[in-house]
Amino acid sequence: MEFTAEQIANVIGGRVEGNKDAKIHTFAKIEEGTEGAISFLSNPKYTHYLYNTKSSIVIVNEDLELEKDVDATLIRVKNAYESIAKLLQIYEANKPKKTGVAPQAYIAPSAKLGNNCYVGPFAYVGEGAEIGDGCQIYPHAVIGDNVKVGTNCIFYPNTTIYQGCKIGNNVTIHAGSVIGADGFGFAPGADGYDKIPQIGIVVIEDNVEIGANTCVDRSTMGATVIHKGVKLDNLVQVAHNVEIGENTVMSAQVGIAGSTKVGSWCMFGGQVGLAGHITIGDKTFLGAQSGVPGSLKGGEELIGTPPMNPRAYFKSQAIFRRLPDMYKDLNDAKKKIEELNEKIK
């Protein structure tokens, strides 16, 4: 399908600068643009590519000032990144979806499968499971006994949903992720560690996306809860009885220990670690590799272990790098004081 610059501008609320009839049929990065492609520019580091890109149309921020003429037709918008995201969502939504059950798939007799679903080869749907309309279950995915799944969910290959878990609408879980494995519960005894049965479930609400090889553990009792709109990157670990608030996002390798409560609209960089049994307030922003041993009130941007204001953190790091020289100076001063004391005696 082809679209003109004018048509695209109408969809994203932009203003065409150049040929309103310029046509595109594909997407491309601005540095790899080709004729018939649409690109975007939001990061100033890539501005120089604008002047020689081969893309037919480029979406740019409305306040971009040109240093020279460009060949591409521009569409000026308030936020180029948000606009290209909207177009990609429309593109993805219009891609044809697979339907039907592969002969190699297994669906238990007591399971219920909605309309227009796809179940790929060697996928498994357990006893009493309920799958809503329009779901996509890719090869080797496992939907355990009595799992409840809403509509328009996607489970990519080798996804595993353990028994009894509840999944909302429009949830995407990427390959290799495990939802509902046992929480890490063991009680020390005289002869070792006794396992504490994990009899709870995982509840994932609407519009959640979970990256590849991420694990969300079932609760000891009650539920581990991922509220609506949460986005988890690859290789994230969410322990038992954790609760993550609405629209919170976490980058790769974040780890959250048991029974911690995370607020809404938080953002965690890669490899952030949270101790157990603490509360993180709404709109907490944690820089990569931050270690959080205690509760945070929220509404702050923090980094480090323990986390602190970024300005204070970087000042501390500057001092830390100078510690060897400062230690040497301290020892030299100590020796001089000792020498002076000997002379005074």
N, C-alpha and C positions, 0 to 999 in steps of 0.2 A: 504494500500500500504506500501511496505517496501523499505527502501533505505539504501545503505551501506555508511560507513564513507568516502570511496573514492568518491562516487557520490556526497555526500554533500559537501566535500572539493572542488570539481570542481565547484560547483555552487557558493560558497561563497569565492572562492580564498584562501583557507586555506591549511595547511600542516598537514597530518595525522601523529600522533605519537602513535603507537600501531597497533592494528589489523585493516587493511584497509578494511576488509570484515565484520567488525562488523555491525549488522543490527539494524535499529530502525523503529518503526511504530507510535510513539506518542511523545509528549512533556511532560516534568515534571520539576518542580523546583528542583534544585540540592539537597536540603535537603529532598525532597520527591521522589527521583529517584527510578525507577523500571527497571527491565530488559526489554530491547526493547524500552527504552525512551532516548531522547536526552535532555540534559540540557545545561546551559551556566553559566560561571563565569566571572563577570566583576567587582563586588564590592569586595575589599579585605576582608571585614568583613565576607564573606561567604567562604573564602579559605579553612577553616578547614573541610568543608563538602566534599571537593573534594576527600579526602583520604578514605572516607567510603561510598560515594554515590553508589547506586545500578544502576544508569543510565549506559547504555551501551556506550554512547558517551557524551563527554562534550566539548563544545566550549570554548576555553580560549584565552586570549591575548597572543600574540607571545612572550612577554617579561616575562611571568610568570616563576618564578624559583621554582622548586619542592623541598620540604623539605624531601620527601620520595616517595616511589613507589605508583602508583595508579593503580587500577584494570581497570578503564574505559579507553577506547580509547579516546585520545585527538585530537581535531582539533585546531591547532594554527592559529589565524588570527590577523589582525591589531587591530580590534575593535570587541570584542565578542558581545557587546550589539547591534551594528549595524547588525552584521551577523545573530543573532537570530531573529532580527526584519525582515530581508529579508526573512528568512525561513518561519516565521509566515505569512508574506504577501503572499508568494507562496501557503502555505497551505490554507489560507483563500480564495484565488482566485480560487482554485480548488474544493472548496466545492460546491456541486450542489445547484443551485439557484431555487427558486420557480418561477413558471410562471402561467399565467392564471388569470382570474377574478372570484372571488368568487361570487356566486349568490346573496349573501346578500350585496355586494358592490353597490354603486351608481356612475355611470359615466354619466354626463350630455350629452344629445344628440349632443351638439355642441363641446364637448371636443374631443381632439385627443390623442390617446394612441399609443405609438410606439410598435415595435416588441419585443417579449420575455419579456414583463412586467408582474409583479405580483401586483394584487390589492386584498388585504385581506378583510375578512368579515367586513361590516359596515364602510369601508373606503369611502370617498367622494371625487369626482373629479368634480369641478364646471364648469359652463358654460364658454366656450371659453378657457379652460385650455389646454395646450399642454405639453405632457409628452414624453420625448425621449425614445429611445430604451433601454431595459435592466434595467428599473427602478423597484424598489421594494417599494411598498406602503403597509405598514402593517396595521392590523386592527385598526379601529377608527382614522386613520390619515385623515386629512382634507387638500385638495389642493383646494384653493379658486378660485373664478372666474378669468379668464384671467391670471392665473399664468403660467409662461413659465419655463419649467424644461428641462435641458439637458439630456445627456445619462448616464446610469449606476449610478443613484442616489439611495440612500436608505433613506426612511422616516419611522422611527420606530413607534410603536403604540402611538397614541394620539399626534403625531406631528401635528401642525397647521401652514399652510402657508396662510397668508391672501391674499386678492385679489390684483392682479396686480404685485406681486413680481416676481423677475427673479432669477432663480437658474441655475448655470452652470453645467458642467460635473463632474462626480465622486464626488459628494457632499454627505456626510453622516450627517443626522440630527437625533439625538437620542431622545428617548421617552420623551414626555411631553414638548418639546421645542416649542416656539412660535416665528414665523418669521413674522414681519409686523404688530404687534399690534400698536395702536396709540402711538406716542411719548407723553411724559408728558408735554403737552403744555396748560397752563391756564393763562389768563390775569386777574389780580385783578380788580374788579369793585366795585361800591358802595354797591352792594347787595351780593357780594361774588366773585367767580371766574368764568369767562366766558371761555368756552372751545375754544381753537384754533384748527380748523379742521386740521388734518394731511393728506394732500392730496398727499404726495410723496409715495415712495416705498422702498423696500429693494432689493439690488442687491448682490447676493453671487456668486463669481467667482469659477473657477474650483478647484477641489482637496481640498475643505474646509471640515473640520469635526467639528461639533457642538455637545457638550455634552448634557446630559439630563437636562431638566428643565431650559435651557438657553433661554433668551429673547433678540431678536434683534428688536428694534422698527423701524417703518417706519418713514420717514422724514416728516417734516412740508411741505417742497417743495423739489423737486429734489429727491435724493436717499441717504439712509444709505448704505454704501458700505463696504463689506468684500472682500478684494482682495484675489487672488489665494493663495492656500497653507496655509491659516490661520487655526489654531487649537484652539478651545475654549473648555474649560473644562465644567463640570456641573455647573449650577447655576451662570452663568455669565450674567451680565446686560449690554447691549449695547444700549445707548439711541439714540434719533433721530438725524439724520444728522452726525453721527459719521462716520469716515473713518478709516479702519484698513489696514495697509500696508501688502504687501506680506510676507508670511511665519512667521508672528508673532504668538506667542503662549501665552496663558493666562491660569493660573490655576483657580481653583474653587473660586467663590464668588468675582471675580474682578468686579468692577463697573465703567463704563465710562459715564460721564455726556455728555449732548448734545453738538454737533458741535465740538467735539474734534477730532483732526487728530493724528493718531498713525502711526509711520513709519514702515518700513520693518525690519524683522529679530529681533524684540523686544521680550523680555521674561519677563512676569510678574508673580510673585509668588502669592499665595493665598491671597485674600482679599485686593488686591491693589485697591486704589480708585483714580480716576482722576477727577479733576474739569472740568467744561465745558469751551468750547471756547479756548482751549489751543492746543499747538502742541508739540508732543513728537517725537524727531528725531530718525533716524534709529539706530538699534542696541543699544537700551536702555534696561538695565537689572535692574529690580526693585525687591527688596526682598519682602517677604511676609509682608502684612499689611502696606506697604508704602502708604503715603497719598501725592498726588501731586497737589499743589494749582496753579502752574504756568508752563509755557512751559519749556522743557528741550532740549538741543542742540543735544543730542544723543551721542552714542559711549561711554557711561559711565555705570558703575555698581554702583547702589545707593540703599539706604535703609533708612527707617524712615520717619517721618513727621515733617517738610518738608524733602524730601530725601537728604541724604548726603553720602559722601564716607564711605564705611563700616568700615574702620579703625577708622575714626573720630566718627562714630555713636557708636561703641562699647566702645570707650573711654568715650564718653558722658554718656552712660548708666552706666558705672562703677562709674563715679562721681555722677550720680543721686542717686544711691543706698546709697551713703555716705552722702547725704544731711542732714538727721536728725542729724547725729553725728556732721557734720560741723556746723549746726545751733546751736546745744548745745554749741560747743566750742566757737562760735562767741558770744553768750550770756554771757558765763563765762568770756570771755575776756572783754566784755563791762562792766560787773560788777566790775572787777578788776580795770579797768581804772577809773570808777566812784569813787571807794574807794580811789585810789591814788590821784585823784583830790580833794577829801574831806580832805585828810591829808595835802596836799600842802596848802590849804586855812588856 
